Amino acid sequence: LKNFDKDNISDSKLKKLRKLTALDSMDPAAVAKVSKACTSLCMWCHAMDIYSDVAKEVEPKRKRLADMSKTLDEAMALLASKQADLKAVEDRVAGLQKQLEDAQNESERLAKESQLTKNRLQRAETLTLGLKDEYIRWKGSVGKLDNQLRDLIGDCFLSAAVVSYLGPFTGDYRAEILAKWTAMASELEIPCSA
C-alpha cells in the first residue's frame, strides 16, 4: 500500500471501487464493528476514492500552475534581462551626464579665462594707447632736450660773458653786444639758442 501509485488509478478500477465504497457494509463505522484491521483497509479505500476525485480536480490546476510557473520564470528572466539592459542604459546615461557636467565646467572655465584675457587685452590696449601718447610727448621732449643739450655750450658761454662783461652797461648796449656775440658764435659754429 505504501508503494501504490495513487496518481495513476485507471477509471475502470475507480468504478469498481466506487461500487464497493457505496455499499453500506463498506462504511468505516460498520467495518469497525466487525474488524479493526479491515477498518484501516476500508478507510484507505475511501481515501483513495476521495483522493482520485480531488486529484482529477487538482491535476489540471497543477498543470496550469506548472505552466504559469514556467511563464512566470520566463517573464522573470525577461524582466531580469530588461533590468540589466536598463541598468546598462542608466550607467551610460550617468556617464554621459558626468561628461556633460565636465564639459559644462570646462566651458565655464574657458569662458571665465576668455573674459579675463579679453579684459587684459583691453587694459593692454588702453596702456598701449596711453604709452603711444606718452611716446609722442617723450619724442618731442627728447627733441627739445637734444636741441637744448646741443645749445648748452654756447648758451653757457654767452651767459658767462654777459654776467662777466656786460653788467655796467645800459640795456640797449648790452642787447647790441649780445647780438654781435651770437652772430660771432654762429660764424665759429658754436651752437646756441639765441
C-alpha positions as CSV (number, residue, x, y, z in Angstrom):
1,L,0.0,0.0,0.0
2,K,2.9,2.4,0.7
3,N,4.2,2.0,-2.9
4,F,0.8,2.1,-4.5
5,D,0.6,4.5,-7.5
6,K,-2.3,6.6,-6.3
7,D,-1.9,9.2,-9.0
8,N,-2.5,6.8,-11.9
9,I,-5.5,4.7,-10.9
10,S,-7.4,3.7,-14.0
11,D,-11.1,4.7,-14.4
12,S,-12.2,1.1,-14.6
13,K,-10.6,0.4,-11.1
14,L,-12.2,3.6,-9.8
15,K,-15.7,2.5,-11.0
16,K,-15.3,-0.9,-9.3
17,L,-14.0,0.8,-6.1
18,R,-17.0,3.2,-6.1
19,K,-19.4,0.4,-6.3
20,L,-17.8,-1.2,-3.3
21,T,-17.5,2.0,-1.2
22,A,-21.1,2.9,-1.9
23,L,-22.3,-0.2,-0.1
24,D,-23.5,0.4,3.5
25,S,-21.4,-2.6,4.6
26,M,-18.2,-0.7,3.4
27,D,-18.9,2.2,5.7
28,P,-15.8,2.5,8.0
29,A,-18.0,2.7,11.1
30,A,-19.8,-0.6,10.1
31,V,-16.5,-2.3,9.3
32,A,-15.0,-1.1,12.6
33,K,-17.7,-3.2,14.4
34,V,-16.5,-6.3,12.6
35,S,-12.7,-6.0,12.3
36,K,-10.2,-3.3,13.3
37,A,-7.7,-4.4,10.6
38,C,-10.3,-4.2,7.9
39,T,-11.3,-0.8,9.2
40,S,-7.9,0.7,8.2
41,L,-8.2,-1.0,4.8
42,C,-11.7,0.3,4.3
43,M,-10.7,3.8,5.3
44,W,-7.7,3.5,2.8
45,C,-10.2,2.5,0.0
46,H,-12.4,5.5,0.8
47,A,-9.4,7.8,1.0
48,M,-8.2,6.6,-2.5
49,D,-11.7,7.2,-3.9
50,I,-11.7,10.8,-2.5
51,Y,-8.1,11.3,-3.5
52,S,-8.8,10.3,-7.1
53,D,-11.7,12.8,-7.2
54,V,-9.5,15.5,-5.7
55,A,-6.6,14.6,-7.9
56,K,-8.8,14.9,-11.0
57,E,-9.7,18.4,-9.9
58,V,-6.2,19.3,-8.8
59,E,-4.3,17.8,-11.7
60,P,-5.4,20.5,-14.3
61,K,-4.7,23.1,-11.7
62,R,-1.2,21.6,-11.1
63,K,-0.6,21.6,-14.9
64,R,-1.8,25.2,-15.0
65,L,0.4,26.0,-12.1
66,A,3.3,24.4,-13.8
67,D,2.5,26.3,-17.0
68,M,2.1,29.6,-15.1
69,S,5.3,28.9,-13.1
70,K,7.1,28.4,-16.4
71,T,5.5,31.6,-17.8
72,L,6.5,33.4,-14.6
73,D,10.0,32.1,-14.8
74,E,10.2,33.2,-18.5
75,A,8.8,36.6,-17.5
76,M,11.2,36.9,-14.6
77,A,14.1,36.0,-16.8
78,L,12.9,38.6,-19.4
79,L,12.5,41.1,-16.5
80,A,16.0,40.4,-15.3
81,S,17.3,40.9,-18.8
82,K,15.4,44.1,-19.2
83,Q,16.5,45.3,-15.8
84,A,20.1,44.5,-16.8
85,D,19.6,46.5,-20.0
86,L,18.0,49.3,-18.1
87,K,21.0,49.3,-15.6
88,A,23.4,49.5,-18.6
89,V,21.4,52.4,-20.1
90,E,21.3,54.1,-16.7
91,D,25.0,53.7,-16.3
92,R,25.6,55.0,-19.8
93,V,23.3,58.0,-19.1
94,A,25.1,58.6,-15.8
95,G,28.4,58.5,-17.7
96,L,27.1,60.9,-20.4
97,Q,25.7,63.1,-17.6
98,K,29.2,63.2,-16.0
99,Q,30.7,64.0,-19.4
100,L,28.2,66.8,-19.8
101,E,28.9,68.2,-16.4
102,D,32.7,68.1,-17.1
103,A,32.2,69.7,-20.5
104,Q,30.0,72.4,-18.9
105,N,32.5,73.0,-16.2
106,E,35.3,73.2,-18.7
107,S,33.2,75.6,-20.9
108,E,32.6,77.8,-17.9
109,R,36.3,77.8,-17.0
110,L,37.2,78.6,-20.6
111,A,34.6,81.4,-20.7
112,K,36.0,82.9,-17.5
113,E,39.5,82.6,-18.8
114,S,38.4,84.1,-22.1
115,Q,36.8,87.0,-20.3
116,L,39.9,87.5,-18.2
117,T,42.0,87.5,-21.3
118,K,39.7,89.9,-23.0
119,N,39.8,92.3,-20.0
120,R,43.6,92.0,-20.0
121,L,43.7,92.8,-23.7
122,Q,41.5,95.8,-23.2
123,R,43.7,97.1,-20.4
124,A,46.8,96.4,-22.5
125,E,45.3,98.3,-25.4
126,T,44.5,101.2,-23.1
127,L,48.0,101.1,-21.7
128,T,49.4,100.9,-25.3
129,L,47.4,103.9,-26.4
130,G,48.5,105.8,-23.3
131,L,52.1,104.8,-23.9
132,K,51.7,105.9,-27.6
133,D,50.6,109.3,-26.5
134,E,53.5,109.4,-24.0
135,Y,55.9,108.2,-26.7
136,I,54.9,111.2,-28.9
137,R,55.3,113.6,-26.0
138,W,58.6,112.0,-24.9
139,K,59.8,112.1,-28.5
140,G,59.0,115.8,-28.7
141,S,60.7,116.3,-25.3
142,V,63.7,114.3,-26.4
143,G,64.0,116.5,-29.5
144,K,63.8,119.7,-27.4
145,L,66.3,118.3,-24.9
146,D,68.6,117.3,-27.7
147,N,68.4,120.9,-29.0
148,Q,68.9,122.3,-25.6
149,L,71.8,120.0,-24.9
150,R,73.4,120.9,-28.2
151,D,72.9,124.6,-27.5
152,L,74.0,124.3,-23.9
153,I,77.7,125.0,-24.5
154,G,77.0,128.2,-26.5
155,D,74.3,129.3,-24.1
156,C,76.6,128.9,-21.1
157,F,79.4,130.7,-22.9
158,L,77.2,133.6,-23.8
159,S,75.6,133.7,-20.3
160,A,79.0,133.7,-18.6
161,A,80.2,136.5,-20.9
162,V,77.1,138.7,-20.3
163,V,77.4,138.3,-16.5
164,S,81.1,138.9,-16.5
165,Y,81.4,141.8,-19.0
166,L,78.1,143.5,-19.7
167,G,77.0,144.3,-16.1
168,P,77.9,148.0,-16.0
169,F,76.5,148.9,-19.5
170,T,73.0,150.1,-20.4
171,G,70.3,147.7,-21.6
172,D,70.4,148.8,-25.3
173,Y,74.2,148.5,-25.5
174,R,74.0,145.1,-23.8
175,A,71.4,143.9,-26.4
176,E,73.7,145.1,-29.3
177,I,76.8,143.4,-27.9
178,L,74.8,140.2,-27.2
179,A,73.6,140.2,-30.9
180,K,77.2,140.5,-32.1
181,W,78.5,137.8,-29.9
182,T,75.6,135.5,-31.0
183,A,76.5,136.2,-34.7
184,M,80.1,135.5,-34.0
185,A,79.2,132.2,-32.2
186,S,77.3,131.1,-35.3
187,E,80.2,132.0,-37.6
188,L,82.5,129.9,-35.4
189,E,79.9,127.2,-35.4
190,I,79.3,127.2,-31.7
191,P,75.7,126.2,-31.2
192,C,73.5,128.4,-29.1
193,S,69.7,129.1,-28.6
194,A,69.7,132.8,-29.2
